[in-house]
Amino acid sequence: MSDRKGRPGLIIAGTGSGAGKTTVTIGLMAALQRRGLRVQGFKCGPDYIDPTYHRAVTGRASRNLDSWMLSSEGVREIYQRAGADADISIIEGVMGFYDGKEATSNRGSTAEISLELGVPVLLVVNCQSMARSCAAIVKGFQLLDPRVRIAAVFANKVGSEGHYRIVKDAVEAECGIPVIGYMTRQEELALPERHLGLVPSIERGDLNAFFDLLADRMEANVGLDRLLELAAGSDPLPEEEPRLFAPPAKTYPVKLAVAHDAAFHFYYPENLELLELHGAELAYFSPLGGEPLPEGAQGLYLGGGFPEEFAERLSRQTDTAESIRRAVRQGLPTLAECGGYMYLTESITGTDGETHPMLGLVPGRVTMQRKLAALGLREVKGAEGNFLFEGGLTARGHEFHYSAYELPESAAQLPPAYETSGLRGTKPEGGLLYSVVAGYTHLHFGSQPKLVERWLQRCAAFEPAVPAQGEPSAG
């Protein structure tokens, strides 16, 4: 692993959700890219959407840094490994700076990541309808945990340049740190997409003008040279031997099909890289584009995404559907997460009331809702028969979806895939059939690398065979 010791880094944190972290982050990334710098993006927490923006701007895969899903060593390893050849690493925070897994500690928060990595913090403050009071807010963030290094402030949503000057004078006088930039309240600076349709918009180039506009504003309103000086003050990190990406004792040269297109694209990069490290050849294909399961596949990864946005189009790709159905019924070792799980069901009904048939392997149907159905970090224990979790393994992951899964009263319930625990308790989740492990939870293999070995062992032993009488088996 390349040594990232002493490389520049900066965390973009917010006083709360909605402060403008994402807008500021991608604006700074775009402005630094214009300077010819190689920018590596990171996101605190498990979110997939903000890293999609980062990648669109930087051209590099953005990485999640989650101090609850991953060990301290894992967080440092991912950070140093991904940023080894970058000029600067920009880390976007999650929620408010101190918000995380617990109300009484920094666990799982942006603050914890800042302490773990020794990276200075740029605090984004929503200054709307405030002046000197902004200094009180910044002072509170400084004092709550004196160990954190809030190095500078970004004044967001100010009413004018004059308003900015008042905020700047107050914060710098009372808090002793610079206010290095601002943005005014203007509608064209609001993110035009947040989730549904995001990837198609990026692929069409619809957001390029928005990224350029943000870069223009950052160049005009931010002291970028001062920002780079602050980033260069990152603490040296200890030299550590790789753990997640240590050479494995045994590899499995198997061919693993990975669905990847605008409908299926939510994968933690480390999940894919750990599969490759352990010998897997990843064969990407597009169900949305009508591509069948790659020939000779010994396993299948159906990741999350937005199948509901493309349900009608997916329903027309009958050759793709049949190739997947045939292989699954023959026992192809498969992991389906969230959108991939939805794709396996009988149908998806959108918020417009239109219903489109899916693969029909998992009994039951999915209905989209306008309100969030589930959100949160999950402690995951495999249910009986889940080959990924054999031997009592546990892992950690994340659940985020607007859909609800419904099983008709006349249908038989599949054995659950997992037992998941979150803030609202413990529940059975997902389902097992044939050699499929399916559910809403996105697993992070960095929380339990043995899942990779379990899966690839099963892939290496795969021999196509139709179950007796075509009935599912839970193993």
N, C-alpha and C positions, 0 to 999 in steps of 0.2 A: 504494500500500500504506500502511495506517495505521501510524504510528510507535508502537512498544512500548517506547521508550526509558525505562528506569527503572521499569517496571511490576513489581510483586511476583511472585516466583517461588520455588519450593522443589523440590528433588529429594529423593525418598524412596528412599534407597539401603539395601542390605542387606549384612551381613557375608558372606552366601552365599545360595544358593538355599534356600528354606525358612525364611528368617529371619522372614518375615511381611510383606514389602513390600506385597503386594497388599491384604492385610487392613487394614494401616495406611493405605494410600493411599485406599482407597474409604471407610474410616471417616472420615478427615479431610475428604475431599470432601463426604461427607454432612453432617458437622457444620458445615462452612463454608457449605454450601447453606442450612442451617437459619438461618444468620445473615443470609440474603438476599444473599449474595455470588454473583457470577457466576464459576464455577470452570471453567477450561479445563484438560482433561486431556491428558497426553502420556505416551508409553511409549518408553523407550529400547530400541532393537533393533527387530526386524521382527515381533514377536508380534502376532497379531490378537485373542487371547482377552482379555487384560487390558484393552485399549481398549474391548471390549464391555461390561465392567463399568463403566468410566469413563463411557461414554455413558449407561448405564442410570441412573447416579446424578446426573450433571450435566445431562443433556438436550442435550449438545453432542458433536459428533463428536470423539473423541480422536485425536491424531495421533502417528505414529511418528517418532522422532528417532534415526536410525541413522547414525553417523559413518563407517561403512564403505560403506554403500550410497549415501550422499549426500555431497556436498562440504561443507566448512565453511560456505560461503555458503548452500548449500541448507538445512542444519540451521537456521541463523539465520533465514533467510527464512520457513521453515515455522513456526518458533517465534513470531516476531514477528507474522506475518500472522494466525495462528489465535488468538493471545491479545490482539489489538489492542483488543477491546471487553470483555475479561474483567477482573475485579477481582484475580484471582490465578491463576497457572498452577501446577499441581501435576504434576510429572514423576515417573513411577514408573520406577525403575531396572530393570536386567536382571541376573540372576545376582548374584554378589558385586560390590561396587563397582568393583573393579579388573579384573574378568574381561571379556575381549573377544576380539578376533580373534587376538591374539598373546600368548605367555607372557612376553615381555620388554618390552612397551610397553603404553600405555593404549589403543591403537588399537581402536576399536569398543566401548569400555567406557562405563559410566556415568560414570566419572571423566573421560573425555575430553569427554563432553557437558557436565559441570559446568564444566570449564575453558573450553570453547568459548562457553558462554552466560553465564559469570560468575554462576551461580546458587548460593546456599548450599545445603548438604546436611544433611538430617536422616538420621542413620545409625541403622538399625534393627538392634539387637543381640539375638540369641537368648540370653537370660540363664539358660536352664534349667541347673540343676546348677552354677551359677557365682555368685560374689559379687565379691570384689576382682579376680578374674581378668578381669572385664569391662573394667576400666580398662586392662589390658595389651593387650587386643584393640583397644580404641579408640585407644590410643596408637600401636599398630602401623599402623593405618589413617591416622593423622595423619602419621606419619613416612615412610611409603613414598613419597609424593610430596608434599612440603611446599607445593606450589603450590595443592593443592586446599583448599577451605574447608569443612571439616566443622564446621558451626555449632552442632549440637546432637545429642543422642542420644535415641532412643526405646527404652526397656527392654521388650522383648517376652518373653512366656512366663515371667514371674516367678511364683514360687509364692505370694506374698502381698504385701500392702502393706509389711510389714516387710522382706521380701526386696528390694523396690524401693528402700526407703530406704538399705539397705546399698550397693546398686549405685550409686545416685545420689551418695551421699557419696564413694565411691571414685573414680568417673569425674570428678566435678567437682573433687576435690582433685588428682588426678594429671594430668588432661587439660585443665583450664581452660575447659571448655565445659559448658553446662547440659544436664541430663537433664530433658526437659520433659514426659515422659509415660510411661505404661506400660499393658500389658494382662497379665492373668494367664492361666495355662494353663486354658482352659475349652473344652469341646468345642463349645459353641454358637457360639464365635467362629471356628471353622474354616469355610473356604469350602465350601458345600454342593455346588457344581458347579465343575469345572475345565475341561472341554471338551465332551464329548458331552452334548447336551441343554441346554447353557447358554442359547442364544438362546430356545428355547421356554419355558424357566423364567422368563426375564426378561419375555418378552412376556405370559405369564400373570400376572405380578406375584408369582410364588412367592418371589422374593428380596427383596421390599419390606420384609418384617418383619426380615430379616437386616440390610439396610442401616440400618433404624431402630435396631436393637440396637447396631450399630457406632457410629452417631452418638451414642447415649446414652452409651456407654462413653468415647468421645472427649471428650464434654462434661464427663464426671465425672472423667476421669483425665489430661487433657492441658491444659497451659497454652496455650489457643488464642490469647490475646492476645499472649503471648510468641512464639508461632509466627508470627503475622502480622508482628510486629516484625522477626523474622529474615528473613522473605520480602521485606520492604521493603528489605532491604540488598542486593538484586541489583545487580550492576554495570551501568552504562549500556552499551548495545550500540551499535556504530557505525551511523550512518545509511547505508544502502546501497540502491542502485537494485535493483529486483526483477530476478532472473535467470530463475528457473523460471517466474515468472508475468509476465514482460515481455510487452507486447502483441505478438502474432505478426505477422510480415510478411504472412501469408496465412492466411485461415480457410477452413474446409470445412463448409458448411451441410448436414450429412448427419444422418440419423436413425439413431442407434445404439441397438439394443435391449440392455438390461442385465438379466440374471436377478437378482432380488433378493427373497429370502424366507428362511425359517429354514434352508433347505437350501443356499442360495447367498447369502452375504452378506460374504465376506471380500474387501474391496476397500480398498486404500489410498485415503483420501479425495482425496489429491493426484492420483492417477491419473484419477479421475472429473472433478475440477476442471480438470485440464489438457486433457482431451478437450473439455470445455465451452468453455474459453478459446480453443481452436482451432476453434470453430464447431459442435461436435457438439450435437445435441439428444438428450439421454439419455431413452430411453423404457423405463421400468422395467416388468417383468412378472414374474409368479410361476409358474414351472413347477409348483411344489408345489400351487398353487391351481388348476391346470388352465387357466391363461391361455395362449392361443396366442402365438406370436411376433407382436409388434406389426406391424400392417399398414404396409407401406411401409418397413420396416427395410432399411437399406443396410449394416449391420454388426451383429455380435453379440458381446457380452462375457459369457462364462460364468465367473464367479468361483468361488473356493473356498468351502468351508463343510462341511456334514455331510450329503451326499446319502445316505451309508450309514445314517444314522439314520431316513431317510424313504424308503428304497429301495422298500418295498412300495407306499407311496402314490404315489411318482413313477411306478412301473411301471403304475399304473392311469390315468395321465393321457395317454391315447393320442392325443387330439387335439393336445395340446401337443407331444408327441413327433413326430407326423407333420408339424406345421408347421415344426419345426426341421429335421427330416431333409430335407424338400423344399427349404427355403431353402439349406441347406448344400450339397446336391447341385447346386444351381443356381449355386454359387460365392460364396455370401455370405461376405465377409471376417470371419473369426471368430477370437477369441482365447479359449482355454479353459485355465483354470489349476486344477490340483489337483482339487478337487471337480467343477469343470466338465469336466475331462478324464475323470474317472471316469464322469460322466454320459454321455459320448459312446461309451463302450465297450459291449460286448455285454451285460454283466451285472455286478452287485455281489453278492458273497456275504458276509453278515455273520458276526460271531463266533458267532452261534447256528447257523450252518450253512445258513441259508435263503438261497436265490439268487433274485434278482429281475432281470428283463430291463431293460436301459436302452435307449439310442437305437440301438445297434448300428452306428454309423458307423465307429468305430475297432475293428478286429479285435482280439479278445482280451477277457479278463475281469479283474475286480478282486476280490481277496479281502482281507477285513479281518483284521488280526492284533491280538493283545493287546499286543504289544511294538512299540515305535517302529521304523518301517522306515527313515526318513530324517529328519535334522534338520541344518540348517546354512545358512550364507550361501553364495551361489553367484555366481561370475563367469560370465556368460552370453555365449556367442558363437553367433550364428545359423548353423544348418547351411545347406548349399546349397539354394536354393529357398524359404527363409524370407523372405517379402516384408517382414516387419517389420524385418529386420536388413540389408536390401540396402545395399551400399556398405561392408561390413565393420564395421558398427556392433557395439558390445558394450554390455552393460548389467549391472546387478547385481540380485540378488533373493534369495529365501529358499525353502527346501524344508522341509516339515514334514508328515509323514503316517504313518498306521498301516497303510496299505493296500499291497498288492503287486500289480503288473500282470503278468499272465501271458498269453503268446501261444501258442496251440496249435502243435505242430510242423508241422501241415499248412497253417497260415495264412502268408500272405506278410507279412513285416515291413515296416511303413511306413518311409519315410525319416525319420530323426530330425529333430526341430524345432530342437534346440539341441546345443551342446557345453558342458557345465557343469563348472566346476572348484570344488572345495571342499577341505576338509582331507584327504579320502581320495582325492584325485587328480581326474583328468578323465574324463568319460564322456559318451557320447551320451545324449540325454534326449528323451522325448516323441515326437511324430510329426507329419507333414504329410500332409494329404489335401485335395482340392479347394482351397479357399482358407482352410483351417483351420490355425492354429498351436496345438498342444495339448501340454501337458506338466504335470508336477508343480510346476514352479518358479513362484512368485509373483514377477512382475517389478515393480520400482518404477520408474515412468516418470521420477521425479525423478533417477534415475541416468543416464537417456538420453532426454531429451525428444523427440529425433528419432523415437523409436518412435511417438509420437502422430501426427506428420506422415505417416509411412509408412502407418500404418493408415488414417487418414482419407483420404489420397490414394486408397488402394485402394477404400475405401467409396464415394467420389465417382464412381469409374469403374465401379462395380458395375452390371452389366446381367444379369438372370437368364438363365441359359442352362444347359441340361442337358448335362453332358459326354458325349462320344461313347460310346455303348453303356453309359452309366451308370457308367463306370469313374472312379475317383478320379484327380486330377492333383495333383502336389506343389506347383504354383506358387501 
